[in-house]
Amino acid sequence: MAFGLIGFMGAGKSNAARELAAALAAECYDSDAVLQERFGHSVAEEFARGGEAAFRAAEERVVCELLASAGSDAVIALGGGSVLSEQVRAALAAHVTVLLDVPVERCWERVGSASEDGEPRPLAHDREAFARLYAERAELYERLADAVIVQPPRGAVARAAGALRALARTRGARLLWASASAGQYPVFIAPALLSDPASLERVWPLAKGSRRFLVSDTNVAPLYAPRLGGCAAAVTIAAGEEHKTVASAQRIWGELLAARMTRADHVVGLGGGVVGDLAGFCAGTYQRGVPVVHVPTTLVAQVDSAYGGKTGVDLPEAKNYVGIYHQPAGVIVDPEALATLPAAELAAGWVEVLKTALIAGGSLWHAVAAGAEVDERMILACVRTKLTVVSADERDAGVRQVLNLGHTVGHAIEASAGYGTYRHGEAVGLGLLATLRLSGQEELREHVRTLLVEHGLPVTLAHAAPERVLETIAHDKKRMGAEVPFVLMSAPGEVSHGCAVAQGELRAAVRELSA
Ligand SMILES: NC(=O)c1ccc[n+]([C@@H]2O[C@H](COP(=O)([O-])OP(=O)(O)OC[C@H]3O[C@@H](n4cnc5c(N)ncnc54)[C@H](O)[C@@H]3O)[C@@H](O)[C@H]2O)c1
């Protein structure tokens, strides 16, 4: 099985292929280079001489030849448009398809007509047309990819080599490779991964001399802990948001110490967002930081909380008030674990899918807006959206704040109603309604309201006084001076952070929830 690198022109496929091949000690091919050699002139000249259709036919032949003859582990960089061919797509199915997911601006910088990088590509003369083509191809690339290297910094593909090799040997699995300044990590997603010890061992091998220390809760541990096999010690906390506290963290630190955990070992957070936030926080602070691997078992955790490194605990006065950034060393996602999740938790978790779709816009929003079922593809799209945002702003200094859409009011509702009264997603759903009112998006608010009702989620605030919610918002940890900045939106996919909101409008948007 070979690795086919796909992605838009300018994504850096040729360099990445060379780096990956070197890391795998395997052969490397570049379809554009092979074509150029065969033409005896550049791809641009071939386009000018014979037109795009003739070029695509030649490209299809070459790519299919390369894919048919490639040895095991060989790496092939495919021309950006080659996957438009059905034959190429069929040939790729026998291999591991790796998408280099690079933002359009970076691609344009590399190959656009303004580039100093030699001759511009035939389809890179006009910036707007370039961006349109990028958007048109995005869904096709996403559909084909077995692995996505999300916003790769230099060298990321080579660092992903081991994970890509594991992916090649694991049927039905997909990989997202996440990059943050604090580290890079694999996210493996596969149905039944937790029921298949051999696959689990392949994607999550235990380094020699390292041991696993499990943190889970009373609901999840009996269901899934036995499937993880050999953990050196296990700490089980009582389930529920009310237990995401400093007291629980203290208990976990104490038990890790008692079990003699060292920095050579790692914590495993098995459970929903509560366990993940606590396990990540304890891992990031125990001995000033040991690695954590998340095994998320709720929809909230599988689409959102397991990624991006935000960890922490609640204070009675305000949610997530004490915490640190601690990126995971890996995330293992088995969507089948959602089968045991109570329906109300699944519905509440769906609100994070809705939030992500509102942020992402495009095909994810269209699917969610049309009421599509949550499946592995939707989970992947949510994770990719989150990883993309986090890679641009790991520490919430700017664009990452968009992920808080609906959360300023949502968190205040959770805290003022008393933790555990509203599920996180239920409170965020109400927060989204308030946010859409503040954004002046009446039609979208109505659509979101209908979707929440269809999922059996609350659309009125019954368990907290609006005045208390407003007081709690004033404590929000995002407050800068006197102002709490809000995330507002003008359309799905068009979200702004750091927005000022008039006190009167905020009061009206929150009071309206309880009407
Ligand atoms: N760190 C982040 O970036 C981030 C993002 C979003 C949310 N969060 C946090 O996540 C938390 C909410 O997460 P949550 O909704 O997963 O809540 P949760 O962890 O409390 O899980 C919900 C319930 O489902 C149970 N459960 C979990 N998996 C199960 C399974 N597979 N089968 C049966 N029962 C199962 C749990 O025991 C719990 O009772 C909040 O504290 C929120 O602040 C963090």
The ligand as an SDF file (V2000), in Angstrom:
LIG
                    3D

 44 48  0  0  0  0  0  0  0  0999 V2000
  -11.8540   21.6860   26.8330 N   0  0  0  0  0  0  0  0  0  0  0  0
  -12.6450   22.0770   25.8860 C   0  0  0  0  0  0  0  0  0  0  0  0
  -12.2080   22.5910   24.8580 O   0  0  0  0  0  0  0  0  0  0  0  0
  -14.1300   21.8880   26.0550 C   0  0  0  0  0  0  0  0  0  0  0  0
  -14.9900   22.0680   24.9710 C   0  0  0  0  0  0  0  0  0  0  0  0
  -16.3370   21.8120   25.1400 C   0  0  0  0  0  0  0  0  0  0  0  0
  -16.8170   21.3790   26.3680 C   0  0  0  0  0  0  0  0  0  0  0  0
  -15.9540   21.2300   27.4010 N   0  0  0  0  0  0  0  0  0  0  0  0
  -16.4210   20.7620   28.7060 C   0  0  0  0  0  0  0  0  0  0  0  0
  -16.9790   19.4740   28.5380 O   0  0  0  0  0  0  0  0  0  0  0  0
  -17.9180   19.2550   29.5880 C   0  0  0  0  0  0  0  0  0  0  0  0
  -19.1610   18.6300   29.0150 C   0  0  0  0  0  0  0  0  0  0  0  0
  -18.8060   17.4050   28.4390 O   0  0  0  0  0  0  0  0  0  0  0  0
  -19.8540   16.2230   28.2590 P   0  0  0  0  0  0  0  0  0  0  0  0
  -21.0950   16.7390   27.6880 O   0  0  0  0  0  0  0  0  0  0  0  0
  -19.1180   15.1470   27.5640 O   0  0  0  0  0  0  0  0  0  0  0  0
  -20.2150   15.8480   29.7540 O   0  0  0  0  0  0  0  0  0  0  0  0
  -19.7810   14.6570   30.7280 P   0  0  0  0  0  0  0  0  0  0  0  0
  -18.3470   14.3870   30.6470 O   0  0  0  0  0  0  0  0  0  0  0  0
  -20.3390   15.0260   32.0440 O   0  0  0  0  0  0  0  0  0  0  0  0
  -20.5640   13.3920   30.1600 O   0  0  0  0  0  0  0  0  0  0  0  0
  -21.9510   13.3750   30.1840 C   0  0  0  0  0  0  0  0  0  0  0  0
  -22.4850   12.1200   30.8810 C   0  0  0  0  0  0  0  0  0  0  0  0
  -22.3530   11.0120   30.0160 O   0  0  0  0  0  0  0  0  0  0  0  0
  -21.6830    9.9290   30.6950 C   0  0  0  0  0  0  0  0  0  0  0  0
  -20.9850    9.1900   29.6600 N   0  0  0  0  0  0  0  0  0  0  0  0
  -19.8820    9.6010   28.9770 C   0  0  0  0  0  0  0  0  0  0  0  0
  -19.6310    8.7550   27.9810 N   0  0  0  0  0  0  0  0  0  0  0  0
  -20.5460    7.7820   28.0340 C   0  0  0  0  0  0  0  0  0  0  0  0
  -20.8080    6.6360   27.2250 C   0  0  0  0  0  0  0  0  0  0  0  0
  -20.1170    6.3810   26.1240 N   0  0  0  0  0  0  0  0  0  0  0  0
  -21.8270    5.8360   27.5990 N   0  0  0  0  0  0  0  0  0  0  0  0
  -22.5940    6.1300   28.6930 C   0  0  0  0  0  0  0  0  0  0  0  0
  -22.4180    7.2230   29.4460 N   0  0  0  0  0  0  0  0  0  0  0  0
  -21.4140    8.0390   29.1150 C   0  0  0  0  0  0  0  0  0  0  0  0
  -20.8430   10.6150   31.7230 C   0  0  0  0  0  0  0  0  0  0  0  0
  -20.5300    9.7630   32.7800 O   0  0  0  0  0  0  0  0  0  0  0  0
  -21.7560   11.7540   32.1600 C   0  0  0  0  0  0  0  0  0  0  0  0
  -22.7010   11.2890   33.0700 O   0  0  0  0  0  0  0  0  0  0  0  0
  -18.1680   20.5890   30.2520 C   0  0  0  0  0  0  0  0  0  0  0  0
  -17.5110   20.6220   31.4780 O   0  0  0  0  0  0  0  0  0  0  0  0
  -17.5330   21.5700   29.2910 C   0  0  0  0  0  0  0  0  0  0  0  0
  -17.0580   22.7190   29.9520 O   0  0  0  0  0  0  0  0  0  0  0  0
  -14.6330   21.4610   27.2650 C   0  0  0  0  0  0  0  0  0  0  0  0
  1  2  1  0
  2  3  2  0
  2  4  1  0
  4  5  1  0
  4 44  2  0
  5  6  2  0
  6  7  1  0
  7  8  2  0
  8  9  1  0
  8 44  1  0
  9 10  1  0
  9 42  1  0
 10 11  1  0
 11 12  1  0
 11 40  1  0
 12 13  1  0
 13 14  1  0
 14 15  2  0
 14 16  1  0
 14 17  1  0
 17 18  1  0
 18 19  2  0
 18 20  1  0
 18 21  1  0
 21 22  1  0
 22 23  1  0
 23 24  1  0
 23 38  1  0
 24 25  1  0
 25 26  1  0
 25 36  1  0
 26 27  1  0
 26 35  1  0
 27 28  2  0
 28 29  1  0
 29 30  1  0
 29 35  2  0
 30 31  1  0
 30 32  2  0
 32 33  1  0
 33 34  2  0
 34 35  1  0
 36 37  1  0
 36 38  1  0
 38 39  1  0
 40 41  1  0
 40 42  1  0
 42 43  1  0
M  CHG  2   8   1  16  -1
M  END
$$$$
